[in-house]
C-alpha cells in the first residue's frame, strides 16, 4: 500500500520543508515507480535528515520524487517503514530497487 500523499519533487528545497518528524518515506523514479522505502525516528532528525543525506550523497541517482508518512503517537518511523515495505513486497513479490534492509516492526506500546 503506497503512502497516501501526493508526490513531491526530490529537491533540496522540498526536503528542507519537512519538519523532521519521525516517519516513513518513499522515493520514486521519473515514472513515479517506487525505488526505495525508508524510515527514520526523530532522534536522528527524522525523515528530513535521511532524505537530505540521500541528496547530499547522491545515493539514489534515479530518484526524482518523494513522499512522507509521518508517524502517529503509537508508531515509530521504523515500524512504518517495515509495514510499508512488507505491503510493497506482498503486492509486487520483491523489494524496491534500492531497499536493502528488512526492518522489524516495533510498536512502542
N, C-alpha and C positions, 0 to 999 in steps of 0.2 A: 504494500500500500504506500503510495508516494506521500510525501509531506503535502498537506492540503493548503499550499500557498502558491502564489504566482512566482515565476522565475524572475530573478534579478540578474543583470549583467554582472559577471565576476570581475569587478574592477576594484581598485584600491578605495576609491571614493565610496562606493556602495558598501563594501565590507566595513569601512570605518563608521558607517551609520549605525551599525549594530551596537547594542548596549553592553555586551559582554556577559549576557546571561548564559547559564548552562543550557544545553540542548543538543539536538542532533541536526545535521545538515546533509544536503545532497549537492553534489557537483555534477554538472551535465556538459556535454559537448555542444557543438553548434547546432545539432539536430535535436537538442534537449533530451538526449538519452543519458541516463544516469551512468556516470563513470566512477563515482566514489560516494560512499556513505560513511560519515564520521560523526563524532560526538565529543563533547567536552563538558567538564564541570567548571563552575565559576571560580574555583580556587586557582585555576590556571588561566583565568581571563575569559573563559567561555569560548563560544564558537568564533567570536570576533578574532581572538588571538590565534586560534588554529587556522582560520581562513587567511589571516594576514601572513602567517608563516608560509602557507602554501603558495601565496602570491609571491612573496619575497624569494623563496627558494625555487620558484618555477617548477614545483613538484608535479603539477598536472598540466602539461603544456597544451592539452586539448580542451581544458576546462574553459567554458565561455559563460556559464550560468550557474547560479546557486540559489538555494532556498533553505530557510532555517525553521525548525520547530522548537520553540522554547519549552523547557521542562516545566511541569507544574510543581506544586509543593511536594508531592509524593514520589516524583521520579528524578532520577539523575540523568545527566546528559548521556552517560554511557549506557544506561538501561534503555533509553530511547533509541540510541544507535543500534543496540542489539535487536530491539524489536523491529526497527525499520529494515535492518539487514536481513533478518530472518524472513520477514514478509516478502522482501525482494527475491530472496533465494527460493522461497516456496513458489512464487509466481513464475520465475524465469528458469529455475534449475541451476543457477550459477550466481556467483558474487559479481558485483560491478567490476569493471576492468582493473581499477586501481585499489580496490578494497582488499587488504591483506589479512587483517585480523578478524576474528570472530569473537567479539566481546561477550562477556557473560552478562546476563540480565540480572541486575541487583536492584531491589526496591529498598528504600530506606526503612520502611515500616512493615 
